[in-house]
């Protein structure tokens, strides 16, 4: 499981021109599920995301998490994060989970964040989505739950 996490001052996701999820200050999480990923991987990443200390404290030091700030997460499923371009220029997605497995773990990841106390908005699995964000900082972190390749 792989996540690209961006600290945002605002973000939204649209499907067919309609906003289906939006947040103010918080984290945009682009989530890719790999073949072989389990609930343990989702729990590991949910714990990391909820506790990731990337928000400034009163001294301006990145020392606070979503849980500390009361921020939200916008979670978008994105299988292209598993694209492997080590050979050639066309991405291979052979390590990406099949859609049924990926959707299950995507939903479980979102629920785990909610269970940890993080308000969650989401995109629509397998939809053509347009994601807008204002990356605050900018701060962008890459998280992996296991060795993917």
N, C-alpha and C positions, 0 to 999 in steps of 0.2 A: 504494500500500500504506500502510495506516495502522495504528499500534499505540498502544494505551494501556498504559503500563507502570507497575505499582505495586510499590513496595518492600513486601515482606511478611515477617512473622515466621513465618507459615505460611499455606498455601493448599491447597485440594483441589478436585477436580471429581468429581461423581457423575453417573452415568447409570443410570436405573432403580433408584436407591437404592444402587448399588454404587460405591465409590470406584474410579475408573479412572486417576487421577493425583493425586499429592500431593507437596508439598515443604515443607521447613522454611524457614529464612531464604533469601531470594532475591527473584526478580522474577516476578510474575504478568504475562504478556503476552497481551493481547487483540488478536488480529490480524485485520484486514480486508483482503481482496485486491480491488483494483479492476480493471476491464476494462483491458487494456493493460499491466498490471504484468508485469515480467519477472524473470528470475533476478537481474539486476543490482539491481533494487529489493530483492529478498530479501537479497542480499549486503550492500547498504548498511545495511538495518535490522538484520541479524544483527550486523554490526560495531558499530553504534551501541549495541544492547542489551547485547552482551557487554562493551563498554568504558564503559558509562554509569556515571559516577562519582557514585553516589547513596548509598553506604554510608559511615558515619562512620569516620574514622581515629582514632588514639589521642587526638587533640585534640578529637574530636567534630565535625570539619569533614567535609562530604560530599566525600570525596576518593578513595574506593575503588570498584572495579567488582566485578562477579560474578567475574571472573577473579582479582582480588586476594583476595577473601574466600572463594572456593571454594563460593559459593552456587549454587543451582539455578534453573532457569526452568520455570515451568508455562505452556505455550503453549496458548491456546484460540482456535480459529477463530471469528470473530464478524463476519459480513457486515453486521450492523446498524450497525457503525462507519461504513459508507459511506452511511448514511441522510442524505438531503438534505431539510431542512425549511425551506428559505428561502422556499418558497411553501406556504401552507396549514399544516395541522397533522398531516397524515398523511405519514410519511416516504416518499420516493421512493428506490428502490434501483437506479436505472438505471445507475449507475456501478459497481455491484458486479460482479465477474467471475462468469461462469457456474460452476456447481459443479465441473465437471471441472478447469477451469483453476485455480480457487481452491484446490482440494484439492492439486493438484500443487505450487503455490507454497507452500502452508502446510507440506507435508511437506518441501520443499526448505529453507524457512526453518529448520525444526526441525533438519534435518541439518546445515545451515551452522553453527548454534549449537553443535551437538555437535562438529563439526570444529574449531571455535575453542576447545574445551575446556570448554564449559558443559554440565553434566548437565541433561538435558531430560526433563520429563514432559509429557504432552499430554492433551487431551480427545479426544473422538471426533467427527470431522468430520460435520456435519449432524445430530448427535444433539441431543435436548433435554437440556441439561446444567444442573446446579445447581452454581454455583461459590461456594465459601466462602473468605474470606480475612480475615486480620488485617493491615490496611494499617499498616505501620510508619512512623510519623512524624506524620501521613501524608505520603507522598511519591507523587505521581502525575505522570507525564510523558506528553505526547502527542507522538508521532513520525510524520512523514509522509515518504514516499520521493519524492514528487512533488506537483505541484499537482493536486488531485483534482477540482476543480470549475471 
